[in-house]
Amino acid sequence: MEGGEGGAKHSAALEHIMLFGDIAKNMMFDGWMAIGVCVLMILVGWSVAVKKFFYLNSIQKGGKVFLDQWKKLSGDLTALDHGDKANVSSFGGLADARTQALVKQSPLYHLYHIGSEEIRHRLERDKTRTKGLSGRSIEAIRASLDAGLVHENHHLNKGLVFLTMSIAGGPYVGLLGTVVGVMITFAIIAKSGEVDVNSIAPGIASALLATVAGLIVAIPALFIYSYLSSKIKESMGTMQVFIDEFIAKMAEFYPPAGESTPHVNATQAHANAHPVPKTLEPV
């Protein structure tokens, strides 16, 4: 009994699918134009979505590898970005070719490279002064990092406009095809003078197929856009946190002239807390 019901449902579903073929046979030229535009929007939007999906996954993996190396830095923030070419490209011999490619396309590395270049430029500009950065230099470097953040934001959102066009424009393109199809159907009926359901139904059904095509464009694009937007917001949050960490470490590792590093301060504090006892001279 259950097998018979399952077979009946299967045959009914197949019959409904076959009806789309019958409806398409009565599709007019204007309807095919609307469906053609919808198909083009699907191809462009989905190609952008697939590329963006793999790109976001790759920069997420590269960002994790970079952050692992970033957390190991102590004393010199430019250590991952200076020295001989082979040492820089392999992060001191710790990264293979595949890992290097992942890290180099990570937005976190791009921001780090901007900050590293700014630090090295300011420290090498005046060889006579101490290896420290003034408050004005730190603010200038922060401005450069913020500019880099805006650039990375534009790069991450590049191409998403096609998905928004699919979401907003797809249903309207389909609706336009439906309205024009219904108008032509009624115009043909009025011209022939025959009012019959059998003559009206095929034209209206084929016109409504354009609306279905528009919804097929918009609904998946809406879910895909929401997912990609959440991933991009997550990446932007990670980059903002990285900039704050970079500025904090830079202020700590490169104090202005006259200020000692935290390591020196800690050593001095330890010496003050535990003074060496003086040796008593014999009387």
DRENDO-1510 file (C-alpha; in Angstrom, 1 decimal, always signed):
<recs>
REC; n; res; u; v; w
REC; 1; MET; +0.0; +0.0; +0.0 .
REC; 2; GLU; +2.8; +2.4; +1.0 .
REC; 3; GLY; +4.7; +1.5; -2.2 .
REC; 4; GLY; +1.6; +2.3; -4.3 .
REC; 5; GLU; +1.2; +5.7; -2.6 .
REC; 6; GLY; +4.9; +6.5; -3.1 .
REC; 7; GLY; +4.6; +5.6; -6.8 .
REC; 8; ALA; +1.6; +7.7; -7.2 .
REC; 9; LYS; +3.3; +10.7; -5.6 .
REC; 10; HIS; +6.4; +10.2; -7.8 .
REC; 11; SER; +4.2; +10.0; -11.0 .
REC; 12; ALA; +2.3; +13.1; -9.9 .
REC; 13; ALA; +5.5; +15.1; -9.3 .
REC; 14; LEU; +6.9; +13.9; -12.7 .
REC; 15; GLU; +3.6; +15.0; -14.3 .
REC; 16; HIS; +3.9; +18.4; -12.8 .
REC; 17; ILE; +7.4; +18.8; -14.1 .
REC; 18; MET; +6.3; +17.7; -17.6 .
REC; 19; LEU; +3.6; +20.4; -17.5 .
REC; 20; PHE; +6.4; +23.1; -17.5 .
REC; 21; GLY; +7.4; +21.8; -20.9 .
REC; 22; ASP; +3.8; +22.2; -22.2 .
REC; 23; ILE; +3.7; +25.7; -20.7 .
REC; 24; ALA; +7.0; +26.6; -22.3 .
REC; 25; LYS; +5.7; +25.6; -25.8 .
REC; 26; ASN; +3.1; +28.4; -25.6 .
REC; 27; MET; +5.7; +31.0; -24.4 .
REC; 28; MET; +5.8; +34.1; -26.5 .
REC; 29; PHE; +8.9; +36.0; -27.6 .
REC; 30; ASP; +8.6; +38.6; -24.8 .
REC; 31; GLY; +8.5; +35.9; -22.2 .
REC; 32; TRP; +11.6; +34.2; -23.6 .
REC; 33; MET; +13.4; +37.6; -23.5 .
REC; 34; ALA; +12.5; +38.0; -19.8 .
REC; 35; ILE; +13.6; +34.4; -19.1 .
REC; 36; GLY; +16.8; +35.0; -21.0 .
REC; 37; VAL; +17.7; +38.0; -18.9 .
REC; 38; CYS; +17.0; +36.0; -15.8 .
REC; 39; VAL; +19.2; +33.1; -17.0 .
REC; 40; LEU; +22.0; +35.7; -17.6 .
REC; 41; MET; +21.6; +37.1; -14.1 .
REC; 42; ILE; +21.8; +33.6; -12.6 .
REC; 43; LEU; +25.0; +32.8; -14.5 .
REC; 44; VAL; +26.7; +36.0; -13.5 .
REC; 45; GLY; +25.5; +36.1; -9.9 .
REC; 46; TRP; +26.4; +32.4; -9.3 .
REC; 47; SER; +29.8; +32.7; -10.8 .
REC; 48; VAL; +30.5; +35.7; -8.6 .
REC; 49; ALA; +29.2; +33.8; -5.6 .
REC; 50; VAL; +31.3; +30.7; -6.2 .
REC; 51; LYS; +34.5; +32.7; -6.7 .
REC; 52; LYS; +33.8; +34.8; -3.6 .
REC; 53; PHE; +33.0; +31.7; -1.5 .
REC; 54; PHE; +36.4; +30.1; -2.3 .
REC; 55; TYR; +38.2; +33.4; -2.0 .
REC; 56; LEU; +36.8; +34.0; +1.5 .
REC; 57; ASN; +37.7; +30.5; +2.6 .
REC; 58; SER; +41.2; +30.8; +1.3 .
REC; 59; ILE; +41.9; +34.2; +3.0 .
REC; 60; GLN; +40.4; +32.8; +6.3 .
REC; 61; LYS; +42.9; +29.9; +6.2 .
REC; 62; GLY; +45.8; +32.3; +5.3 .
REC; 63; GLY; +44.8; +34.6; +8.1 .
REC; 64; LYS; +45.0; +31.8; +10.6 .
REC; 65; VAL; +48.5; +30.9; +9.5 .
REC; 66; PHE; +49.6; +34.5; +9.6 .
REC; 67; LEU; +48.2; +35.1; +13.0 .
REC; 68; ASP; +50.0; +32.1; +14.3 .
REC; 69; GLN; +53.3; +33.7; +13.2 .
REC; 70; TRP; +52.2; +37.2; +14.3 .
REC; 71; LYS; +51.6; +36.1; +17.9 .
REC; 72; LYS; +55.2; +34.8; +18.1 .
REC; 73; LEU; +56.7; +38.2; +17.3 .
REC; 74; SER; +58.5; +40.0; +20.2 .
REC; 75; GLY; +60.7; +43.0; +19.9 .
REC; 76; ASP; +60.6; +43.6; +16.2 .
REC; 77; LEU; +57.2; +43.9; +14.4 .
REC; 78; THR; +58.8; +43.9; +11.0 .
REC; 79; ALA; +60.5; +40.5; +11.5 .
REC; 80; LEU; +58.1; +38.8; +9.1 .
REC; 81; ASP; +58.6; +41.3; +6.3 .
REC; 82; HIS; +62.3; +42.1; +6.1 .
REC; 83; GLY; +65.6; +40.4; +5.5 .
REC; 84; ASP; +66.6; +38.5; +2.4 .
REC; 85; LYS; +63.9; +37.6; -0.1 .
REC; 86; ALA; +64.0; +33.9; +0.6 .
REC; 87; ASN; +63.6; +34.4; +4.3 .
REC; 88; VAL; +60.7; +36.8; +3.8 .
REC; 89; SER; +58.8; +34.6; +1.3 .
REC; 90; SER; +59.0; +31.6; +3.6 .
REC; 91; PHE; +58.5; +33.5; +6.9 .
REC; 92; GLY; +61.9; +32.5; +8.2 .
REC; 93; GLY; +61.7; +29.0; +6.6 .
REC; 94; LEU; +58.5; +28.1; +8.4 .
REC; 95; ALA; +56.1; +28.1; +5.5 .
REC; 96; ASP; +56.0; +26.0; +2.3 .
REC; 97; ALA; +54.9; +27.3; -1.1 .
REC; 98; ARG; +51.2; +26.6; -0.6 .
REC; 99; THR; +51.2; +28.3; +2.8 .
REC; 100; GLN; +53.0; +31.3; +1.4 .
REC; 101; ALA; +50.4; +31.7; -1.3 .
REC; 102; LEU; +47.6; +31.5; +1.2 .
REC; 103; VAL; +49.2; +34.0; +3.6 .
REC; 104; LYS; +50.2; +36.5; +0.8 .
REC; 105; GLN; +46.6; +36.9; -0.3 .
REC; 106; SER; +45.3; +37.4; +3.2 .
REC; 107; PRO; +44.1; +40.9; +4.0 .
REC; 108; LEU; +45.7; +40.6; +7.4 .
REC; 109; TYR; +49.1; +40.2; +5.7 .
REC; 110; HIS; +48.4; +43.2; +3.4 .
REC; 111; LEU; +47.7; +45.4; +6.5 .
REC; 112; TYR; +50.8; +44.0; +8.2 .
REC; 113; HIS; +52.9; +44.8; +5.2 .
REC; 114; ILE; +51.6; +48.4; +5.2 .
REC; 115; GLY; +52.4; +48.8; +8.8 .
REC; 116; SER; +55.8; +47.2; +8.5 .
REC; 117; GLU; +56.8; +49.4; +5.6 .
REC; 118; GLU; +55.7; +52.5; +7.5 .
REC; 119; ILE; +57.7; +51.5; +10.6 .
REC; 120; ARG; +60.8; +50.7; +8.6 .
REC; 121; HIS; +60.6; +53.9; +6.6 .
REC; 122; ARG; +60.4; +56.1; +9.8 .
REC; 123; LEU; +63.1; +54.2; +11.6 .
REC; 124; GLU; +65.5; +54.4; +8.7 .
REC; 125; ARG; +64.8; +58.0; +7.8 .
REC; 126; ASP; +67.0; +59.3; +10.7 .
REC; 127; LYS; +69.9; +57.0; +11.5 .
REC; 128; THR; +71.0; +59.2; +14.4 .
REC; 129; ARG; +68.0; +59.0; +16.6 .
REC; 130; THR; +67.0; +56.2; +18.8 .
REC; 131; LYS; +64.8; +53.4; +17.5 .
REC; 132; GLY; +61.6; +54.8; +18.7 .
REC; 133; LEU; +58.3; +56.3; +17.3 .
REC; 134; SER; +56.7; +59.5; +18.4 .
REC; 135; GLY; +53.0; +59.8; +19.0 .
REC; 136; ARG; +52.6; +61.7; +15.7 .
REC; 137; SER; +54.3; +58.8; +13.8 .
REC; 138; ILE; +52.0; +56.3; +15.5 .
REC; 139; GLU; +48.9; +58.2; +14.5 .
REC; 140; ALA; +50.2; +58.5; +10.9 .
REC; 141; ILE; +50.8; +54.8; +10.7 .
REC; 142; ARG; +47.3; +54.2; +12.1 .
REC; 143; ALA; +45.9; +56.4; +9.3 .
REC; 144; SER; +47.8; +54.3; +6.7 .
REC; 145; LEU; +46.4; +51.1; +8.2 .
REC; 146; ASP; +42.9; +52.6; +8.2 .
REC; 147; ALA; +43.3; +53.5; +4.5 .
REC; 148; GLY; +44.4; +49.9; +3.9 .
REC; 149; LEU; +41.4; +48.6; +5.7 .
REC; 150; VAL; +39.1; +50.6; +3.4 .
REC; 151; HIS; +40.9; +49.2; +0.4 .
REC; 152; GLU; +40.5; +45.7; +1.6 .
REC; 153; ASN; +36.8; +46.3; +2.3 .
REC; 154; HIS; +36.3; +47.4; -1.3 .
REC; 155; HIS; +38.1; +44.4; -2.5 .
REC; 156; LEU; +36.1; +42.0; -0.4 .
REC; 157; ASN; +32.8; +43.5; -1.5 .
REC; 158; LYS; +33.8; +43.6; -5.2 .
REC; 159; GLY; +31.3; +41.8; -7.4 .
REC; 160; LEU; +28.5; +41.5; -4.7 .
REC; 161; VAL; +26.6; +44.2; -6.7 .
REC; 162; PHE; +25.6; +41.5; -9.2 .
REC; 163; LEU; +23.9; +39.5; -6.4 .
REC; 164; THR; +22.1; +42.6; -5.2 .
REC; 165; MET; +21.0; +43.3; -8.8 .
REC; 166; SER; +19.7; +39.7; -8.9 .
REC; 167; ILE; +17.8; +40.1; -5.7 .
REC; 168; ALA; +16.2; +43.4; -6.5 .
REC; 169; GLY; +15.9; +43.1; -10.3 .
REC; 170; GLY; +15.1; +39.4; -10.9 .
REC; 171; PRO; +11.5; +39.5; -9.7 .
REC; 172; TYR; +10.8; +42.7; -11.6 .
REC; 173; VAL; +12.2; +41.4; -14.8 .
REC; 174; GLY; +10.0; +38.3; -14.4 .
REC; 175; LEU; +7.0; +40.4; -13.6 .
REC; 176; LEU; +7.6; +42.5; -16.7 .
REC; 177; GLY; +7.6; +39.4; -18.8 .
REC; 178; THR; +4.4; +38.3; -17.2 .
REC; 179; VAL; +2.6; +41.6; -17.6 .
REC; 180; VAL; +3.5; +41.9; -21.2 .
REC; 181; GLY; +2.6; +38.3; -21.9 .
REC; 182; VAL; -0.9; +38.7; -20.3 .
REC; 183; MET; -1.4; +41.9; -22.2 .
REC; 184; ILE; -0.6; +40.2; -25.5 .
REC; 185; THR; -2.8; +37.2; -24.6 .
REC; 186; PHE; -5.8; +39.4; -23.9 .
REC; 187; ALA; -5.1; +41.4; -27.1 .
REC; 188; ILE; -5.1; +38.2; -29.2 .
REC; 189; ILE; -8.4; +37.1; -27.5 .
REC; 190; ALA; -10.0; +40.5; -28.2 .
REC; 191; LYS; -8.9; +40.4; -31.8 .
REC; 192; SER; -10.2; +36.9; -32.4 .
REC; 193; GLY; -13.4; +37.6; -30.5 .
REC; 194; GLU; -13.4; +34.2; -28.8 .
REC; 195; VAL; -13.7; +34.1; -25.0 .
REC; 196; ASP; -12.7; +30.6; -24.0 .
REC; 197; VAL; -10.8; +29.3; -21.0 .
REC; 198; ASN; -8.8; +26.9; -23.2 .
REC; 199; SER; -7.6; +29.9; -25.2 .
REC; 200; ILE; -6.8; +32.1; -22.2 .
REC; 201; ALA; -5.1; +29.6; -19.9 .
REC; 202; PRO; -2.1; +28.6; -22.0 .
REC; 203; GLY; -1.1; +32.2; -22.6 .
REC; 204; ILE; -1.5; +33.3; -19.0 .
REC; 205; ALA; +0.3; +30.2; -17.7 .
REC; 206; SER; +3.3; +30.8; -20.1 .
REC; 207; ALA; +3.3; +34.4; -19.0 .
REC; 208; LEU; +3.5; +33.5; -15.3 .
REC; 209; LEU; +6.5; +31.3; -16.1 .
REC; 210; ALA; +8.5; +34.5; -16.4 .
REC; 211; THR; +7.6; +35.4; -12.8 .
REC; 212; VAL; +8.7; +32.0; -11.7 .
REC; 213; ALA; +12.1; +32.5; -13.4 .
REC; 214; GLY; +12.5; +35.9; -11.7 .
REC; 215; LEU; +11.9; +34.3; -8.3 .
REC; 216; ILE; +14.3; +31.5; -9.1 .
REC; 217; VAL; +16.9; +34.3; -9.7 .
REC; 218; ALA; +16.1; +36.3; -6.5 .
REC; 219; ILE; +15.5; +33.7; -3.8 .
REC; 220; PRO; +18.9; +31.8; -3.9 .
REC; 221; ALA; +20.7; +35.1; -4.5 .
REC; 222; LEU; +19.2; +36.4; -1.3 .
REC; 223; PHE; +20.5; +33.5; +0.8 .
REC; 224; ILE; +23.9; +33.5; -0.8 .
REC; 225; TYR; +24.3; +37.3; -0.4 .
REC; 226; SER; +23.4; +37.0; +3.3 .
REC; 227; TYR; +26.0; +34.3; +3.9 .
REC; 228; LEU; +28.7; +36.1; +2.0 .
REC; 229; SER; +27.9; +39.4; +3.8 .
REC; 230; SER; +28.2; +37.7; +7.2 .
REC; 231; LYS; +31.6; +36.2; +6.2 .
REC; 232; ILE; +32.9; +39.6; +5.0 .
REC; 233; LYS; +31.7; +41.3; +8.2 .
REC; 234; GLU; +33.6; +38.7; +10.2 .
REC; 235; SER; +36.8; +39.3; +8.1 .
REC; 236; MET; +36.4; +43.1; +8.6 .
REC; 237; GLY; +36.0; +42.6; +12.4 .
REC; 238; THR; +39.2; +40.5; +12.4 .
REC; 239; MET; +41.1; +43.1; +10.5 .
REC; 240; GLN; +40.0; +45.9; +12.8 .
REC; 241; VAL; +41.1; +43.9; +15.8 .
REC; 242; PHE; +44.4; +43.3; +14.1 .
REC; 243; ILE; +45.0; +47.0; +13.5 .
REC; 244; ASP; +44.3; +47.7; +17.2 .
REC; 245; GLU; +46.8; +45.0; +18.2 .
REC; 246; PHE; +49.4; +46.3; +15.7 .
REC; 247; ILE; +49.1; +49.8; +17.1 .
REC; 248; ALA; +49.3; +48.6; +20.7 .
REC; 249; LYS; +52.4; +46.5; +20.0 .
REC; 250; MET; +54.0; +49.2; +18.0 .
REC; 251; ALA; +53.6; +51.7; +20.9 .
REC; 252; GLU; +55.0; +49.1; +23.2 .
REC; 253; PHE; +58.0; +47.9; +21.1 .
REC; 254; TYR; +59.0; +51.4; +19.8 .
REC; 255; PRO; +58.6; +53.9; +22.6 .
REC; 256; PRO; +59.7; +57.5; +22.0 .
REC; 257; ALA; +63.1; +58.7; +22.9 .
REC; 258; GLY; +63.6; +58.9; +26.7 .
REC; 259; GLU; +61.2; +56.1; +27.5 .
REC; 260; SER; +62.4; +52.5; +28.1 .
REC; 261; THR; +60.8; +49.4; +26.8 .
REC; 262; PRO; +58.5; +47.3; +29.0 .
REC; 263; HIS; +61.2; +44.7; +29.2 .
REC; 264; VAL; +63.6; +47.2; +30.7 .
REC; 265; ASN; +61.0; +48.6; +33.1 .
REC; 266; ALA; +60.2; +45.1; +34.3 .
REC; 267; THR; +63.9; +44.4; +34.9 .
REC; 268; GLN; +64.3; +47.6; +36.9 .
REC; 269; ALA; +61.1; +46.9; +38.9 .
REC; 270; HIS; +62.4; +43.5; +39.8 .
REC; 271; ALA; +65.8; +44.9; +40.8 .
REC; 272; ASN; +64.0; +47.5; +43.0 .
REC; 273; ALA; +61.8; +44.9; +44.6 .
REC; 274; HIS; +64.7; +42.5; +45.3 .
REC; 275; PRO; +67.8; +44.6; +46.1 .
REC; 276; VAL; +71.1; +42.9; +46.4 .
REC; 277; PRO; +72.2; +43.0; +50.1 .
REC; 278; LYS; +75.3; +44.9; +50.9 .
REC; 279; THR; +78.3; +43.0; +52.2 .
REC; 280; LEU; +79.2; +44.2; +55.7 .
REC; 281; GLU; +82.8; +45.2; +56.0 .
REC; 282; PRO; +84.7; +43.7; +59.0 .
REC; 283; VAL; +85.3; +46.0; +61.9 .
</recs>
